[in-house]
Amino acid sequence: MHKRLWKLYTFTFIKTPIAALFIIVGLAMGMYLLMNSIRIQSYWAVTGAHVEKGESTLITVQGNNNYTQLHMQDKITWYIKESGDRYEGTVLNIDSSTDADRLDIEVTASDWTRAKKESDTESAEPPVYVELPQGQKTVFAKLFKKGAVE
């Protein structure tokens, strides 16, 4: 019986390409599962205005933007274009009651002064950009352009 099973095994998996087919199918299924389990967050950079006040700086973003994924006290990324270094701010207020939605972000004074020093701009009012989260896609959807942003 043992010899008979060994002959069947060697004929199926060694002498024929069925083993290679099983390996290829297994690798393809593994890649498919991996690509559907990894998610990529997409962001949209919008321009904001800043107001310096004592211990912190307030960055205000106005316009018809999508704030659905933001909540009060969330951390959000901002930067000054010339330096490109990213900093973290805190969402203070989300006002969607008017036609032009408004988002207020609080930034620490130390981050603001560091960002201004690192940007090589001579203007006193450097342009500030805020990265708004727009949704997530799986790697599979991003590669093959399938599926909507979740």
DSSP file (Angstrom, degrees, kcal/mol; ACC not computed):
  #  RESIDUE AA STRUCTURE BP1 BP2  ACC     N-H-->O    O-->H-N    N-H-->O    O-->H-N    TCO  KAPPA ALPHA  PHI   PSI    X-CA   Y-CA   Z-CA
    1    1 A M     >        0   0    0      0, 0.0     4,-2.2     0, 0.0     5,-0.2   0.000 360.0 360.0 360.0 -42.6    0.0    0.0    0.0
    2    2 A H  H  >  +     0   0    0      1,-0.2     4,-2.1     2,-0.2     5,-0.1   0.895 360.0  48.3 -62.3 -40.9    2.8    2.4    0.9
    3    3 A K  H  > S+     0   0    0      1,-0.2     4,-2.3     2,-0.2    -1,-0.2   0.881 109.5  52.7 -67.7 -38.4    4.6    1.7   -2.4
    4    4 A R  H  > S+     0   0    0      2,-0.2     4,-2.1     1,-0.2    -2,-0.2   0.916 110.1  47.4 -64.8 -43.2    1.4    2.3   -4.3
    5    5 A L  H  X S+     0   0    0     -4,-2.2     4,-2.6     1,-0.2    -1,-0.2   0.884 110.7  52.8 -64.6 -38.4    0.8    5.7   -2.7
    6    6 A W  H  X S+     0   0    0     -4,-2.1     4,-2.9     2,-0.2     5,-0.2   0.907 108.7  49.3 -64.7 -40.5    4.4    6.7   -3.3
    7    7 A K  H  X S+     0   0    0     -4,-2.3     4,-2.4     2,-0.2    -2,-0.2   0.909 112.1  48.2 -63.9 -42.0    4.0    5.8   -7.0
    8    8 A L  H  X S+     0   0    0     -4,-2.1     4,-2.4     2,-0.2     5,-0.2   0.910 113.3  48.3 -64.3 -41.8    0.8    7.9   -7.2
    9    9 A Y  H  X S+     0   0    0     -4,-2.6     4,-3.0     2,-0.2     5,-0.5   0.943 113.3  46.0 -63.9 -48.6    2.5   10.8   -5.4
   10   10 A T  H  X>S+     0   0    0     -4,-2.9     5,-2.2     1,-0.2     4,-1.5   0.883 114.4  48.4 -65.4 -36.9    5.6   10.7   -7.6
   11   11 A F  H  <5S+     0   0    0     -4,-2.4     5,-0.4    -5,-0.2    -1,-0.2   0.912 118.2  40.3 -66.9 -41.7    3.5   10.4  -10.8
   12   12 A T  H  <5S+     0   0    0     -4,-2.4     6,-0.6    -5,-0.2     7,-0.5   0.920 129.7  23.3 -75.0 -44.3    1.1   13.3   -9.8
   13   13 A F  H  <5S+     0   0    0     -4,-3.0    -3,-0.2    -5,-0.2    -2,-0.2   0.598 131.4  30.2-105.6 -10.8    3.6   15.8   -8.3
   14   14 A I  T  <5S+     0   0    0     -4,-1.5    -3,-0.2    -5,-0.5    -4,-0.1   0.780 122.3  38.3-113.5 -46.7    7.0   15.0   -9.8
   15   15 A K  S   <S+     0   0    0     -5,-2.2    -4,-0.1     2,-0.0    -3,-0.1   0.672 116.6  49.9 -84.0 -16.5    6.5   13.6  -13.3
   16   16 A T  S >  S-     0   0    0     -5,-0.4     3,-0.8    -6,-0.3     4,-0.3  -0.844  84.9-119.1-120.3 159.0    3.6   15.9  -14.2
   17   17 A P  T 3> S+     0   0    0      0, 0.0     4,-1.9     0, 0.0     5,-0.1   0.234  85.0 104.3 -82.1  16.7    3.3   19.7  -13.9
   18   18 A I  H 3> S+     0   0    0     -6,-0.6     4,-2.5     1,-0.2     5,-0.2   0.879  77.3  55.2 -65.6 -36.0    0.3   19.5  -11.6
   19   19 A A  H <> S+     0   0    0     -3,-0.8     4,-2.4    -7,-0.5    -1,-0.2   0.918 107.4  49.3 -62.4 -42.7    2.5   20.4   -8.6
   20   20 A A  H  > S+     0   0    0     -4,-0.3     4,-2.6     1,-0.2    -1,-0.2   0.897 110.1  51.8 -62.6 -39.1    3.6   23.5  -10.4
   21   21 A L  H  X S+     0   0    0     -4,-1.9     4,-2.6     2,-0.2    -2,-0.2   0.918 109.6  48.8 -63.5 -43.6    0.0   24.4  -11.1
   22   22 A F  H  X S+     0   0    0     -4,-2.5     4,-2.4     2,-0.2    -2,-0.2   0.900 112.1  49.5 -62.7 -40.2   -0.9   24.0   -7.5
   23   23 A I  H  X S+     0   0    0     -4,-2.4     4,-2.5     2,-0.2    -2,-0.2   0.923 112.1  47.6 -64.8 -44.2    2.1   26.2   -6.4
   24   24 A I  H  X S+     0   0    0     -4,-2.6     4,-2.5     2,-0.2    -2,-0.2   0.916 113.0  48.0 -63.7 -44.0    1.1   28.9   -8.9
   25   25 A V  H  X S+     0   0    0     -4,-2.6     4,-2.5     2,-0.2    -1,-0.2   0.906 112.1  50.3 -63.9 -41.0   -2.6   28.8   -7.8
   26   26 A G  H  X S+     0   0    0     -4,-2.4     4,-2.3    -5,-0.2    -2,-0.2   0.914 111.8  47.0 -63.0 -43.6   -1.5   29.0   -4.2
   27   27 A L  H  X S+     0   0    0     -4,-2.5     4,-2.4     2,-0.2    -2,-0.2   0.902 112.2  50.4 -65.5 -40.1    0.8   32.0   -4.8
   28   28 A A  H  X S+     0   0    0     -4,-2.5     4,-2.3     2,-0.2    -2,-0.2   0.916 111.7  47.4 -63.9 -43.4   -1.9   33.8   -6.8
   29   29 A M  H  X S+     0   0    0     -4,-2.5     4,-2.5     2,-0.2    -1,-0.2   0.897 111.5  51.3 -65.7 -39.7   -4.5   33.3   -4.1
   30   30 A G  H  X S+     0   0    0     -4,-2.3     4,-2.3     2,-0.2    -2,-0.2   0.916 111.0  47.5 -62.7 -43.3   -2.0   34.4   -1.4
   31   31 A M  H  X S+     0   0    0     -4,-2.4     4,-2.7     2,-0.2    -2,-0.2   0.894 111.5  51.5 -64.4 -39.9   -1.3   37.6   -3.4
   32   32 A Y  H  X S+     0   0    0     -4,-2.3     4,-1.6     2,-0.2    -2,-0.2   0.930 111.8  45.9 -63.2 -45.7   -5.0   38.3   -3.9
   33   33 A L  H  X S+     0   0    0     -4,-2.5     4,-0.8     1,-0.2    -2,-0.2   0.894 114.0  49.2 -64.4 -39.4   -5.7   37.9   -0.2
   34   34 A L  H >X S+     0   0    0     -4,-2.3     4,-1.3     1,-0.2     3,-0.8   0.920 110.2  50.1 -66.2 -43.8   -2.7   40.1    0.7
   35   35 A M  H 3< S+     0   0    0     -4,-2.7   105,-1.5     1,-0.2   104,-1.0   0.795 111.8  48.8 -67.1 -27.3   -3.7   42.8   -1.8
   36   36 A N  H 3< S+     0   0    0     -4,-1.6    -1,-0.2    -5,-0.2    -2,-0.2   0.595 109.4  52.4 -87.0 -10.1   -7.3   42.9   -0.5
   37   37 A S  H << S+     0   0    0     -4,-0.8     2,-0.5    -3,-0.8    -2,-0.2   0.691  93.7  78.4 -96.8 -20.4   -6.2   43.1    3.2
   38   38 A I     <  -     0   0    0     -4,-1.3   101,-1.8    -5,-0.1     2,-0.4  -0.780  66.8-160.5 -92.7 128.9   -3.8   46.1    2.8
   39   39 A R  E     -A  138   0A   0     -2,-0.5     2,-0.5    99,-0.2    99,-0.2  -0.857   6.6-151.1-111.8 144.7   -5.6   49.5    2.7
   40   40 A I  E     -A  137   0A   0     97,-3.4    97,-2.0    -2,-0.4     2,-0.4  -0.962  11.4-143.2-115.2 125.9   -4.2   52.8    1.3
   41   41 A Q  E     -A  136   0A   0     -2,-0.5     2,-0.4    95,-0.2    95,-0.2  -0.739  15.9-152.1 -87.0 131.9   -5.4   56.1    2.8
   42   42 A S  E     -A  135   0A   0     93,-2.9    92,-3.0    -2,-0.4    93,-0.9  -0.840  10.2-164.2-107.1 146.7   -5.7   58.9    0.2
   43   43 A Y  E     -A  133   0A   0     -2,-0.4     2,-0.4    90,-0.2    88,-0.1  -0.860  12.3-149.5-126.7 158.4   -5.4   62.6    1.0
   44   44 A W  E     -A  132   0A   0     88,-2.1    88,-2.9    -2,-0.3     2,-0.5  -0.994  17.9-139.1-130.1 123.5   -6.2   65.8   -0.7
   45   45 A A  E     +A  131   0A   0     -2,-0.4     2,-0.3    86,-0.2    86,-0.2  -0.714  25.2 178.6 -88.0 127.4   -4.1   68.9    0.0
   46   46 A V  E     -A  130   0A   0     84,-2.6    84,-2.9    -2,-0.5     2,-0.3  -0.905  30.1-107.7-125.4 155.1   -6.0   72.2    0.4
   47   47 A T  E     -A  129   0A   0     -2,-0.3    15,-0.4    82,-0.2     2,-0.3  -0.591  36.5-172.9 -83.8 141.2   -4.8   75.7    1.1
   48   48 A G  E     -A  128   0A   0     80,-2.9    80,-1.0    -2,-0.3     2,-0.3  -0.895  19.6-128.6-130.2 161.7   -5.5   77.2    4.5
   49   49 A A  E     -B   60   0A   0     11,-2.8    11,-3.5    -2,-0.3     2,-0.3  -0.850  24.2-147.2-108.2 147.1   -5.0   80.6    6.2
   50   50 A H  E     -B   59   0A   0     -2,-0.3     2,-0.4     9,-0.2     9,-0.2  -0.867  13.1-169.2-119.8 151.2   -3.2   81.0    9.5
   51   51 A V  E     -B   58   0A   0      7,-2.2     7,-2.9    -2,-0.3     2,-0.4  -0.981  19.1-140.9-135.1 120.7   -3.6   83.3   12.5
   52   52 A E  E     +B   57   0A   0     -2,-0.4     2,-0.3     5,-0.2     5,-0.2  -0.682  26.4 170.5 -84.2 132.4   -1.0   83.4   15.2
   53   53 A K  E >   -B   56   0A   0      3,-2.4     3,-2.2    -2,-0.4     2,-0.1  -0.814  48.9 -77.3-147.2 103.3   -2.3   83.8   18.7
   54   54 A G  T 3  S+     0   0    0     -2,-0.3    -1,-0.1     1,-0.3    -2,-0.0  -0.219 116.3  10.3  55.3-113.7   -0.2   83.4   21.9
   55   55 A E  T 3  S+     0   0    0     -2,-0.1    54,-1.6    -3,-0.1     2,-0.3   0.585 132.1  23.0 -76.7 -12.6    0.5   79.7   22.7
   56   56 A S  E <   -BC  53 108A   0     -3,-2.2    -3,-2.4    52,-0.2     2,-0.4  -0.897  68.0-123.9-146.8 173.1   -0.8   78.3   19.4
   57   57 A T  E     -BC  52 107A   0     50,-3.0    50,-2.9    -2,-0.3     2,-0.5  -0.966  20.4-142.2-122.7 141.2   -1.6   79.1   15.8
   58   58 A L  E     -BC  51 106A   0     -7,-2.9    -7,-2.2    -2,-0.4     2,-0.5  -0.915  10.8-163.7-107.8 122.9   -5.0   78.6   14.2
   59   59 A I  E     -BC  50 105A   0     46,-3.0    46,-2.8    -2,-0.5     2,-0.5  -0.922   8.4-162.3-105.5 127.9   -5.2   77.3   10.6
   60   60 A T  E     -BC  49 104A   0    -11,-3.5   -11,-2.8    -2,-0.5     2,-0.5  -0.937   6.5-167.9-115.7 129.3   -8.5   77.8    8.9
   61   61 A V  E     - C   0 103A   0     42,-2.7    42,-2.5    -2,-0.5     2,-0.3  -0.969  11.4-178.0-114.6 126.4   -9.6   75.9    5.8
   62   62 A Q  E     + C   0 102A   0     -2,-0.5     2,-0.2   -15,-0.4    40,-0.2  -0.913  30.6  72.1-123.9 153.2  -12.7   77.1    3.9
   63   63 A G  S    S-     0   0    0     38,-1.9     2,-1.9    -2,-0.3    38,-0.4  -0.684  90.7 -53.4 133.5 173.6  -14.4   75.8    0.9
   64   64 A N  S    S+     0   0    0     -2,-0.2     2,-0.2    36,-0.2    36,-0.1  -0.566  78.1 149.3 -85.1  76.8  -16.6   73.0   -0.2
   65   65 A N        -     0   0    0     -2,-1.9     2,-0.8    -4,-0.1    -2,-0.1  -0.624  54.5-102.7-106.5 166.4  -14.3   70.2    1.0
   66   66 A N        +     0   0    0     -2,-0.2     3,-0.2     1,-0.1    -2,-0.0  -0.811  43.2 162.2 -94.9 107.1  -15.2   66.7    2.3
   67   67 A Y    >   +     0   0    0     -2,-0.8     3,-1.6     1,-0.1    -1,-0.1   0.143  39.2 112.7-106.8  17.7  -14.9   66.7    6.1
   68   68 A T  T 3  S+     0   0    0      1,-0.3    -1,-0.1    65,-0.1    66,-0.1   0.784  76.7  49.9 -65.9 -27.6  -16.9   63.5    6.6
   69   69 A Q  T 3  S+     0   0    0     64,-0.4     2,-0.3    -3,-0.2    -1,-0.3   0.409  97.4  87.5 -92.0   3.7  -13.9   61.5    7.9
   70   70 A L    <   +     0   0    0     -3,-1.6     2,-0.3    63,-0.1    -3,-0.0  -0.798  51.8 179.9-105.4 146.6  -12.9   64.2   10.4
   71   71 A H    >   -     0   0    0     -2,-0.3     3,-1.7    22,-0.0    20,-0.2  -0.894  42.4 -73.1-134.7 165.1  -14.1   64.5   14.0
   72   72 A M  T 3  S+     0   0    0     -2,-0.3    20,-0.2     1,-0.3     3,-0.1  -0.314 117.5  16.2 -59.5 141.5  -13.3   67.0   16.8
   73   73 A Q  T 3  S+     0   0    0     18,-2.5    -1,-0.3     1,-0.2     2,-0.1   0.535  90.4 143.8  69.8  10.7   -9.9   66.5   18.4
   74   74 A D    <   -     0   0    0     -3,-1.7    17,-2.5    17,-0.1     2,-0.4  -0.451  54.3-115.2 -72.0 152.6   -8.6   64.3   15.5
   75   75 A K  E     -D   90   0A   0     15,-0.2     2,-0.3    -2,-0.1    15,-0.2  -0.746  37.4-176.9 -88.2 137.5   -5.0   64.7   14.5
   76   76 A I  E     -D   89   0A   0     13,-2.4    13,-3.1    -2,-0.4     2,-0.3  -0.976  22.3-120.3-138.0 149.6   -4.5   66.2   11.0
   77   77 A T  E     +DE  88 131A   0     54,-0.6    54,-2.6    -2,-0.3     2,-0.3  -0.708  31.8 171.1 -95.7 138.7   -1.3   66.8    8.9
   78   78 A W  E     +DE  87 130A   0      9,-2.3     9,-2.7    -2,-0.3     2,-0.3  -0.938   3.0 176.1-138.5 161.9   -0.3   70.3    7.7
   79   79 A Y  E     - E   0 129A   0     50,-2.5    50,-3.2    -2,-0.3     2,-0.5  -0.989  33.1-116.3-159.7 160.9    2.8   71.7    6.0
   80   80 A I  E >>  - E   0 128A   0      5,-0.5     4,-2.6    -2,-0.3     3,-0.7  -0.923  33.1-132.0-101.5 130.5    4.3   74.8    4.4
   81   81 A K  T 34 S+     0   0    0     46,-1.0    -1,-0.1    -2,-0.5    47,-0.1   0.826  98.4  57.8 -57.3 -40.1    5.0   74.1    0.8
   82   82 A E  T 34 S+     0   0    0     45,-0.2    -1,-0.2     1,-0.2    38,-0.0   0.884 117.9  30.6 -62.8 -39.6    8.6   75.4    0.6
   83   83 A S  T <4 S-     0   0    0     -3,-0.7    -2,-0.2     2,-0.1    -1,-0.2   0.884  84.4-156.7 -86.7 -40.3    9.9   73.1    3.4
   84   84 A G     <  +     0   0    0     -4,-2.6     2,-0.2     1,-0.3    -3,-0.1   0.387  41.5 140.9  80.0  -5.3    7.6   70.1    2.8
   85   85 A D        -     0   0    0     -5,-0.2    -5,-0.5    30,-0.1     2,-0.3  -0.540  49.2-129.6 -72.7 135.1    8.1   68.8    6.3
   86   86 A R        -     0   0    0     -2,-0.2     2,-0.3    -7,-0.1    -7,-0.2  -0.646  26.2-175.6 -89.8 141.5    4.8   67.5    7.7
   87   87 A Y  E     -D   78   0A   0     -9,-2.7    -9,-2.3    -2,-0.3     2,-0.4  -0.872  21.6-118.3-129.9 163.9    3.5   68.6   11.1
   88   88 A E  E     +D   77   0A   0     -2,-0.3    20,-0.4   -11,-0.2     2,-0.3  -0.873  29.0 176.2-110.9 136.8    0.5   67.5   13.2
   89   89 A G  E     -D   76   0A   0    -13,-3.1   -13,-2.4    -2,-0.4     2,-0.4  -0.794  26.3-117.8-127.4 173.0   -2.4   69.7   14.3
   90   90 A T  E     -DF  75 106A   0     16,-2.4    16,-3.2    -2,-0.3     2,-0.4  -0.946  24.7-120.1-117.6 133.5   -5.6   69.1   16.2
   91   91 A V  E     + F   0 105A   0    -17,-2.5   -18,-2.5    -2,-0.4    14,-0.2  -0.587  34.3 171.6 -72.5 121.8   -9.1   69.7   14.7
   92   92 A L  E     +     0   0A   0     12,-2.8     2,-0.3    -2,-0.4    13,-0.2   0.818  61.8   8.7 -96.7 -41.1  -10.9   72.3   16.9
   93   93 A N  E     - F   0 104A   0     11,-1.3    11,-2.7   -22,-0.1     2,-0.5  -0.999  48.5-167.3-149.1 137.8  -14.0   73.0   14.9
   94   94 A I  E     - F   0 103A   0     -2,-0.3     2,-0.6     9,-0.2     9,-0.2  -0.974  14.1-174.9-124.5 114.2  -15.9   71.7   11.9
   95   95 A D  E     + F   0 102A   0      7,-3.2     7,-2.6    -2,-0.5     3,-0.2  -0.913  19.1 157.3-115.7 107.1  -18.6   74.0   10.6
   96   96 A S        +     0   0    0     -2,-0.6     5,-0.1     5,-0.2    -1,-0.1   0.142  49.4  97.6-110.0  17.1  -20.7   72.6    7.8
   97   97 A S  S    S+     0   0    0      3,-0.1    -1,-0.1     5,-0.1     2,-0.1   0.771  76.7  56.7 -80.8 -25.1  -23.7   74.8    8.3
   98   98 A T  S    S-     0   0    0      2,-0.2     4,-0.1    -3,-0.2     3,-0.1  -0.402  96.1-101.0 -98.7 177.9  -22.9   77.4    5.7
   99   99 A D  S    S+     0   0    0      1,-0.2     2,-0.9    -2,-0.1    -1,-0.1   0.913 115.7  53.2 -63.8 -43.2  -22.3   77.1    1.9
  100  100 A A  S    S-     0   0    0    -36,-0.1    -2,-0.2   -38,-0.0    -1,-0.2  -0.833  91.6-140.1 -95.7 105.7  -18.5   77.3    2.4
  101  101 A D        -     0   0    0     -2,-0.9   -38,-1.9   -38,-0.4     2,-0.4  -0.233  15.9-149.3 -62.2 154.2  -17.6   74.7    5.0
  102  102 A R  E     -CF  62  95A   0     -7,-2.6    -7,-3.2   -40,-0.2     2,-0.4  -0.991  13.9-171.8-134.5 137.1  -15.0   75.7    7.5
  103  103 A L  E     -CF  61  94A   0    -42,-2.5   -42,-2.7    -2,-0.4     2,-0.5  -0.996   7.8-160.1-129.1 125.8  -12.4   73.7    9.4
  104  104 A D  E     -CF  60  93A   0    -11,-2.7   -12,-2.8    -2,-0.4   -11,-1.3  -0.918   8.1-171.3-109.6 131.5  -10.3   75.1   12.2
  105  105 A I  E     -CF  59  91A   0    -46,-2.8   -46,-3.0    -2,-0.5     2,-0.5  -0.978  14.0-143.0-124.7 131.7   -7.0   73.4   13.2
  106  106 A E  E     -CF  58  90A   0    -16,-3.2   -16,-2.4    -2,-0.4     2,-0.4  -0.819  18.5-173.2 -96.9 132.0   -4.9   74.2   16.3
  107  107 A V  E     -C   57   0A   0    -50,-2.9   -50,-3.0    -2,-0.5   -18,-0.1  -0.964  27.3-112.2-124.0 138.4   -1.1   74.1   15.8
  108  108 A T  E  >  -C   56   0A   0    -20,-0.4     4,-2.1    -2,-0.4   -52,-0.2  -0.359  23.9-122.7 -68.5 151.4    1.4   74.5   18.6
  109  109 A A  H  > S+     0   0    0    -54,-1.6     4,-2.5     1,-0.2     5,-0.2   0.848 110.9  55.5 -63.8 -34.7    3.6   77.6   18.6
  110  110 A S  H  > S+     0   0    0    -55,-0.3     4,-2.2     2,-0.2    -1,-0.2   0.909 108.3  47.1 -67.6 -40.8    6.8   75.5   18.5
  111  111 A D  H  > S+     0   0    0      2,-0.2     4,-2.4     1,-0.2    -2,-0.2   0.904 112.6  50.8 -64.9 -39.6    5.7   73.6   15.4
  112  112 A W  H  X S+     0   0    0     -4,-2.1     4,-2.2     2,-0.2    -2,-0.2   0.926 112.1  44.9 -66.0 -44.8    4.7   76.8   13.7
  113  113 A T  H  X S+     0   0    0     -4,-2.5     4,-2.2     1,-0.2    -1,-0.2   0.894 113.7  50.8 -67.4 -37.8    8.0   78.6   14.4
  114  114 A R  H  X S+     0   0    0     -4,-2.2     4,-2.3    -5,-0.2    -2,-0.2   0.909 110.7  49.0 -63.8 -41.4    9.9   75.5   13.3
  115  115 A A  H  X S+     0   0    0     -4,-2.4     4,-1.5     1,-0.2    -2,-0.2   0.897 111.6  48.9 -65.5 -40.5    8.0   75.2   10.1
  116  116 A K  H  < S+     0   0    0     -4,-2.2     5,-0.4     1,-0.2    -1,-0.2   0.885 112.6  48.3 -67.1 -37.3    8.5   78.9    9.3
  117  117 A K  H  < S+     0   0    0     -4,-2.2    -2,-0.2     1,-0.2    -1,-0.2   0.897 111.5  49.1 -68.7 -39.4   12.3   78.6   10.0
  118  118 A E  H  < S+     0   0    0     -4,-2.3     2,-0.4    -5,-0.2    -1,-0.2   0.764  96.5  81.1 -74.7 -24.3   12.6   75.5    7.8
  119  119 A S  S  < S-     0   0    0     -4,-1.5     2,-1.0    -5,-0.2   -36,-0.1  -0.686  77.7-141.8 -81.6 134.3   10.8   77.0    4.9
  120  120 A D        +     0   0    0     -2,-0.4     2,-0.4     2,-0.0    -1,-0.1  -0.305  55.1 131.6 -91.6  51.5   13.1   79.3    2.9
  121  121 A T        -     0   0    0     -2,-1.0    -2,-0.1    -5,-0.4   -38,-0.0  -0.844  47.9-158.6-107.6 141.8   10.5   81.9    2.2
  122  122 A E        +     0   0    0     -2,-0.4    -1,-0.1     3,-0.1     2,-0.1   0.637  65.0 100.5 -88.7 -15.1   10.9   85.6    2.7
  123  123 A S  S    S-     0   0    0      1,-0.1    -2,-0.1     2,-0.1     0, 0.0  -0.412  70.2-140.1 -74.3 147.0    7.2   86.4    3.0
  124  124 A A  S    S+     0   0    0      1,-0.2    -1,-0.1    -2,-0.1    -3,-0.0   0.703  98.7  52.8 -75.4 -19.7    5.7   86.9    6.4
  125  125 A E  S    S-     0   0    0    -76,-0.0    -1,-0.2     3,-0.0    -2,-0.1  -0.706  76.6-172.7-117.2  77.0    2.6   84.9    5.3
  126  126 A P        -     0   0    0      0, 0.0     2,-0.2     0, 0.0   -10,-0.0  -0.440  35.2-101.4 -69.7 144.2    3.8   81.5    3.9
  127  127 A P        -     0   0    0      0, 0.0   -46,-1.0     0, 0.0     2,-0.4  -0.455  37.0-151.3 -68.1 135.8    1.1   79.4    2.2
  128  128 A V  E     -AE  48  80A   0    -80,-1.0   -80,-2.9   -48,-0.2     2,-0.4  -0.894   7.0-160.7-111.2 135.9   -0.1   76.6    4.5
  129  129 A Y  E     -AE  47  79A   0    -50,-3.2   -50,-2.5    -2,-0.4     2,-0.4  -0.938   0.7-159.5-119.1 141.2   -1.5   73.3    3.1
  130  130 A V  E     -AE  46  78A   0    -84,-2.9   -84,-2.6    -2,-0.4     2,-0.8  -0.961  14.5-137.0-119.5 134.4   -3.6   70.9    5.0
  131  131 A E  E     -AE  45  77A   0    -54,-2.6   -54,-0.6    -2,-0.4   -86,-0.2  -0.826  20.3-163.1 -95.3 111.2   -4.0   67.2    4.0
  132  132 A L  E     -A   44   0A   0    -88,-2.9   -88,-2.1    -2,-0.8     2,-0.2  -0.795  22.3-119.2 -93.6 130.3   -7.6   66.1    4.3
  133  133 A P  E     -A   43   0A   0      0, 0.0   -64,-0.4     0, 0.0   -90,-0.2  -0.501  30.2-179.7 -68.8 134.3   -8.4   62.4    4.3
  134  134 A Q  E     -     0   0A   0    -92,-3.0     2,-0.3     1,-0.4   -91,-0.2   0.532  49.2 -73.9-113.8 -10.9  -10.5   61.4    1.4
  135  135 A G  E     -A   42   0A   0    -93,-0.9   -93,-2.9    15,-0.1    -1,-0.4  -0.822  44.2 -85.0 143.1 179.7  -11.0   57.7    1.9
  136  136 A Q  E     -A   41   0A   0     -2,-0.3    14,-2.7   -95,-0.2     2,-0.3  -0.922  27.2-175.0-125.1 148.4   -9.3   54.3    1.7
  137  137 A K  E     -A   40   0A   0    -97,-2.0   -97,-3.4    -2,-0.4     2,-0.1  -0.966  28.5-114.7-133.2 152.9   -8.8   51.8   -1.1
  138  138 A T  E  >  -A   39   0A   0     -2,-0.3     4,-2.3   -99,-0.2   -99,-0.2  -0.460  30.8-113.0 -78.1 162.1   -7.4   48.3   -1.1
  139  139 A V  H  > S+     0   0    0   -101,-1.8     4,-2.6  -104,-1.0     5,-0.2   0.885 119.0  54.6 -62.4 -38.4   -4.1   47.7   -3.0
  140  140 A F  H  > S+     0   0    0   -105,-1.5     4,-2.3  -102,-0.3     6,-0.3   0.926 109.6  46.1 -61.5 -45.5   -6.1   45.5   -5.4
  141  141 A A  H  >>S+     0   0    0   -106,-0.3     5,-1.2     1,-0.2     4,-0.8   0.875 113.6  49.6 -65.8 -37.4   -8.6   48.3   -6.1
  142  142 A K  H  <5S+     0   0    0     -4,-2.3     3,-0.2     3,-0.2    -2,-0.2   0.907 114.2  44.4 -68.2 -41.7   -5.8   50.8   -6.6
  143  143 A L  H  <5S+     0   0    0     -4,-2.6    -2,-0.2     1,-0.2    -1,-0.2   0.899 126.1  29.8 -69.8 -40.8   -3.8   48.6   -8.9
  144  144 A F  H  <5S-     0   0    0     -4,-2.3    -1,-0.2    -5,-0.2    -2,-0.2   0.271 104.2-122.0-106.9  11.1   -6.7   47.5  -11.1
  145  145 A K  T  <5 +     0   0    0     -4,-0.8     2,-0.4    -3,-0.2    -3,-0.2   0.858  63.9 139.9  52.4  43.8   -8.8   50.7  -10.7
  146  146 A K      < +     0   0    0     -5,-1.2    -1,-0.2    -6,-0.3    -2,-0.1  -0.882  39.3  24.2-114.6 148.2  -11.7   48.7   -9.3
  147  147 A G  S    S-     0   0    0     -2,-0.4     2,-0.1    -3,-0.1     3,-0.1   0.310  78.6 -90.8  83.7 149.9  -14.0   49.7   -6.5
  148  148 A A        -     0   0    0      1,-0.1     2,-0.3     2,-0.0    -7,-0.1  -0.453  50.3 -83.8 -89.1 165.0  -15.0   53.0   -5.0
  149  149 A V              0   0    0     -2,-0.1   -12,-0.2     1,-0.1    -1,-0.1  -0.530 360.0 360.0 -68.6 132.4  -13.3   54.8   -2.2
  150  150 A E              0   0    0    -14,-2.7    -1,-0.1    -2,-0.3   -13,-0.1   0.425 360.0 360.0 -94.9 360.0  -14.6   53.5    1.1
